[in-house]
């Protein structure tokens, strides 16, 4: 297996398009089809948006996105690089999840990636996609899980609006 390692750095929400282009180039190079490409793209951009949102508007904060092709498949690590997020006892990401602000994004990431690792301090998210054994059925299962989620979500919104 030929090792493939790539890295980009972005600063802020306005540069998320760089991650999209980064993932598109990787998937094109490795001949990843459209369905699985969509899973990788959406999960990675949601992870980036989580880290960017919890880092706030700190000017010196950057997001480092690394890609590595491993025996398992594709691994994307998104790491916040900047000052400490919180000086409080409880970690900032846990606080945001408790406030129901990031549950949708985390659900999407977990539904689309084969492995998700969120660091204890909430400063990095690692996504692994098993592209070596990907199949059409797994892709359909993930699409159906997302559709079920949106149907439940719209039913809750309608119920709240009544």
C-alpha positions in Angstrom: 0.0 0.0 0.0 1.3 3.4 -1.0 1.3 5.9 1.8 -0.6 9.1 1.1 -0.4 12.0 3.6 -1.7 15.5 2.9 -2.4 18.6 5.1 -4.0 22.0 4.8 -4.6 24.8 7.3 -7.6 27.1 7.3 -8.5 30.1 9.5 -12.2 30.7 10.0 -15.6 29.8 8.5 -14.9 31.7 5.3 -12.2 29.1 4.3 -14.3 25.9 4.7 -14.4 25.8 0.9 -10.7 24.8 1.0 -11.6 21.7 2.9 -14.2 20.8 0.3 -11.7 21.3 -2.5 -9.1 19.3 -0.5 -11.5 16.3 -0.1 -12.6 16.5 -3.7 -9.0 16.3 -4.9 -8.3 13.3 -2.6 -11.4 11.4 -3.7 -10.8 12.1 -7.4 -7.2 10.8 -7.0 -8.4 7.6 -5.3 -11.4 7.1 -7.5 -14.0 7.4 -4.8 -17.6 7.4 -6.2 -20.1 10.1 -5.7 -22.2 8.5 -2.9 -19.2 7.8 -0.7 -17.6 11.1 -1.6 -20.7 12.9 -0.3 -20.5 11.1 3.0 -16.8 12.1 3.4 -17.5 15.7 2.4 -20.5 16.2 4.6 -19.0 14.6 7.7 -15.7 16.5 7.3 -17.3 19.9 6.8 -19.6 19.4 9.7 -16.6 18.4 11.9 -14.8 21.6 10.7 -17.9 23.7 11.5 -18.0 22.3 15.0 -14.4 23.1 15.7 -14.7 26.5 14.1 -17.8 27.4 16.1 -16.4 26.3 19.4 -13.2 28.2 18.8 -15.3 31.4 18.4 -13.9 34.4 16.5 -10.3 34.1 17.8 -8.1 35.7 15.2 -5.1 33.5 16.0 -7.1 30.3 15.9 -6.5 27.9 12.9 -7.8 24.5 11.9 -5.4 22.0 10.6 -6.9 19.2 8.4 -4.7 16.2 7.7 -5.5 13.2 5.5 -3.8 9.9 5.7 -4.5 6.7 3.7 -4.2 3.8 6.1 -4.9 0.1 6.1 -8.4 0.8 7.5 -9.2 3.4 4.9 -9.1 7.2 4.8 -8.4 9.1 8.0 -9.2 12.8 8.3 -8.0 14.6 11.4 -9.3 18.1 12.1 -7.4 19.8 14.9 -8.0 23.1 16.5 -4.7 25.0 16.8 -4.9 28.1 19.0 -5.3 29.2 22.7 -7.0 27.0 25.2 -10.8 26.9 24.6 -11.9 27.0 28.2 -10.4 27.6 31.6 -13.4 26.1 33.3 -13.5 22.5 34.7 -16.0 21.3 32.1 -14.8 21.1 28.5 -16.4 23.5 26.1 -17.6 20.9 23.6 -19.4 19.0 26.4 -21.1 22.3 27.4 -22.3 23.0 23.9 -23.7 19.4 23.5 -25.6 19.8 26.8 -27.1 23.1 25.5 -28.3 21.1 22.4 -26.3 23.3 20.1 -24.2 20.6 18.4 -26.2 17.4 18.6 -27.4 17.5 15.0 -23.8 18.0 13.7 -22.4 15.2 15.9 -25.2 12.9 14.8 -24.5 13.6 11.1 -20.8 12.9 11.6 -21.4 9.6 13.5 -23.9 8.5 10.9 -21.6 9.1 7.9 -18.2 8.1 9.2 -17.2 4.5 10.1 -15.1 5.7 13.2 -15.3 9.0 15.0 -12.9 10.1 17.7 -13.4 13.4 19.5 -10.6 14.4 21.8 -11.3 14.9 25.5 -10.8 18.6 25.3 -12.8 19.0 22.1 -9.9 20.3 20.2 -9.7 17.6 17.5 -12.0 15.3 15.6 -10.7 12.2 13.8 -12.9 10.6 11.1 -12.1 7.3 9.5 -13.9 6.0 6.4 -13.5 2.3 5.4 -13.1 2.8 1.7 -11.4 -0.5 1.1 -14.5 -2.4 1.8 -17.2 0.1 1.0 -20.3 -1.1 -0.7 -23.5 0.2 -2.0 -25.7 -1.2 0.8 -23.7 0.6 3.5 -24.1 3.9 1.6 -27.9 3.3 1.3 -28.1 2.5 5.0 -26.4 5.8 5.9 -28.6 7.8 3.5 -31.7 6.2 5.1 -30.5 7.0 8.6 -30.1 10.7 7.6 -33.6 10.7 6.0 -35.2 9.2 9.2 -33.4 11.8 11.3 -34.8 14.7 9.1 -38.3 13.3 9.1 -38.2 13.0 13.0 -36.7 16.5 13.2 -39.4 18.0 11.0 -42.2 16.3 13.0 -40.8 17.8 16.2 -40.6 21.3 14.6 -44.2 21.0 13.4 -45.3 19.8 16.8 -43.6 22.7 18.5 -45.2 25.2 16.1 -48.7 24.0 16.8 
